[in-house]
Amino acid sequence: MLHPAFLSLMTECLGPEEAGALCHALTATPAPTSIRINGRKYHSVPFDEGTLRPVPWCTGGFYLNERPTFTLDPRLHAGAYYVQEASSMFLEQAWRTIVAHGDGKPRRVLDLCAAPGGKSTLWRSLLPDDTLLVANEPVRQRAQILAENLTKWGHPATVVTSAYPEEFAPFEAMFDIIGADVPCSGEGMFRKDEAARSEWSPEAVERCAERQWQIVSDIWPALRPGGWMVYSTCTFNRREDEEMVERICHELGATVVEIPVNPEWGTVGNYHFYPHRAEGEGFFLALLRKNGGEDAEAHGETFSPKKGKKGREFRAPAVKNAAQVVKWLQDSDDFRIFRPSDTHLAAIHKAFADDAARLSSRLRVLTAGVLLAEEKGAKLVPQHALALSEALADDAFPHAELPLGDALAYLRRESITLSSDVPRGYVVVTFDGLPLGFVNNLGARANNLYPDAWKIRIQVPKQA
């Protein structure tokens, strides 16, 4: 059952016929399943092409005819694709509109409320390689999930932070683009989540709207004049959508920018995805441009954060073992080696090192660049993030392809045995040509180095 006040609200917004169709879709139709391919890692499709249909507003997005057990597909764990609700892939059209305005290449992009990582991985696929993506999630447990998903996606020009919007206050005008997929009343989740239906109320809508305004107003100074905000929710009501956009424009100073759409997509207004019209869940997106200086000078080049503690690890002098681990990377001269902890080594592109230092001086940074190695006495143990990174040099370690059964055993963190022709030592194990992680091959057995926190725990069918 849907809350009577919700029915009334939707009737007021859409009219009785449209509201009835929407409520029928929310209560009596199944949610579609969709994925998005990581084209930088995987140059095929992970399922039978006869079971896939393209998502029309997103390159690499596909609908599946039925929902498989994704956990038992090693390619998901390797970052070959992401299971993402199709409507939210409309972010790509916002990006295309930003590019079409010819505003120059963005240097820094912030995805503010980013967990679990669907939009962050999409941003990372869309952005140029020399643009830094900062993906942020204030709730620390969710931030760990965000970091895991971006590690699997594998792009090194990424920093993951865990901070509340007001903590970005020192970074005035730092970002060219801010994605704000703000917490909302979740009306778009009604089809999949009965709890979302039972928890909805007009009072909850008001609380969400107040929270959204606080989030946007707190982060607004970090967006440069002339920069872009992609504001989105997974809800339908005007209070959290159109009215919030109007308030941002009037009180903070912004202009709504039109995104070209195909009428066949079924979007409504600026821009609603209703599940009775478009194949997806509830989603709203608006593209805003901050008023003010739109010159190249305002591209965050000269922003100067308020003084804080030194950005510790990124500006460190020579790091012991740096010369050895940097060889594990493609284009190794472009990276700076630093210590995220006393026993670990990581690498970040030199172009982003200063930005990472500034961020770490004020915020909790979970990951930056690529985690390379852990020092255990005289040994250097390569880290899982390196195996999944695009920056891994092809010849840094031997590779061993696993059949499905062994790949699933590896992902369950069980022991596996490699063929006798595989060299001893650290080996990257792969499935369908995709790196899954490291093992330490001892010959008679291979020690499994897959992260214990990431291992799959569901039962693997015997036939696999």
Secondary structure, 3 states (H helix, E strand, C coil): CCCHHHHHHHHHHHCHHHHHHHHHHHHHCCCCEEEEECCCCCCCCCCCHHHEEECCCCCCEEEECCCCCHHHCHHHHCCCEEECCHHHHHHHHHHHHHHHCCCCCCCEEEECCCCCCHHHHHHHHHCCCCCEEEEECCCHHHHHHHHHHHHHHCCCCEEEEECCHHHHCCCCCCEEEEEEECCCCCHHHCCCCHHHHHHCCHHHHHHHHHHHHHHHHHHHHHEEEEEEEEEEECCCCCCCCHHHHHHHHHHHHEEEECCCCCHHHCCECCCEECCCCCCCCCEEEEEEEECCCCCHHHCCCCCCCCCCCCCCHHHCCCCCCHHHHHHHECCHHHEEEEEEECCEEEEEEHHHHHHHHHHHHHCEEEEECEEEEEEECCEEEECHHHHHCCCECCCCCCEEECCHHHHHHHHCCCCECCCCCCCCEEEEEEECCEEEEEEEECCCCEEECCCHHHCCCCCCCCCC
